[in-house]
Amino acid sequence: MGFRLPRLINAKSGPKRSLSFSETTALVPKGHIAIYVGEVEKKRFVVPISFLNHPSFRNLLSRAEEEYGFNHPMGALTIPCAKEAFIDLID
């Protein structure tokens, strides 16, 4: 069961196509944050910053801290969660 949050921006759909890292950093709209989700292969999502205050999302952030600490080699916020489970959570 997910929680209702504003629409998720998927970096790989529509005009928000998959781009190189340097190109994608400039495409994060004001009030949003880019995160990477996945256990092996990472998928980039751009979500509203308001997600960070939701208890379910905070649980994911706690898991990310336990898994990666604060010095992750990707250099970006990465959530150790199956992509499908993440999408179900935010839908």
N, C-alpha and C positions, 0 to 999 in steps of 0.2 A: 504494500500500500504506500503510495507516494504522498507528497505534500504539494499543494498548489502554490506555484511560484510563477512569476512573470515568465513569458516565453524565453526559452533557451535559444541562443544563437549558435548554430553548429557551423564551425569554420569550414566544413567541407561540402556544404550544400548551397545551391543557388549561386548568387554573385559572390558569396563568401567562400570561394574555392580554396583548395589546399595550396599553400604557398610555402616558400622557404622561410626559415626562422626569422631572418632579417626583415622580410616583407610582412610577416604576420604580426610582428610587434607593433607596427604602426596601425594595424586594423582593429585595435581594441577600442570600442567606443567609450566615451566618458561615462563613468558610473558602472563599468563592467571590468571583469578580470578574466584573463586567459588561464585555463587550467588544463592539465593533461590527465586523462583518465585511462586506466588499463593496467592489467597485471603484467603482460609481456609487451604487447604492441600498444603504444599510447595513441589516444585520439584526442585532439585538441577541441576544447569547447570554450566559448566565451559566454560567461554568465553574469547576471547583474550582481553587484557587490552586496545587495541585500540578502543574497543567498548565504553569505557568511554568518549572518545572525540566526539562521534557522537551526534548531537543535539537531535535526538529522544531518544537516551539512556539517555542523560542528563535530559530530561523531566521526564523520569521514576525515575531517582535518586532524582530529586526535590520532586516528589510525595512520594518517600520513606522517605525523610527527614521530610516532613510534617506529614506523617502517624506515623512514628516511632521515629523521632528525631535521635540522635546519640548514644543512649543507648538502643539498642533493645535486648530483652531477648534471642533471638536466638544466639546472639553474632556473627552473620555473616551478610553480605550484603543481605538484603531482599527487594524484589521489590513487592509492593502491586498491582499486575496486574494479570489478568487471564492468566493461562499458555498458552492457545491457542492464545490469543492476543499478548503475548510476542513472541511466535514462529512466528506468522505472521509478526510481526515487524522486526525481524532479518532475515527472509528468503528473 
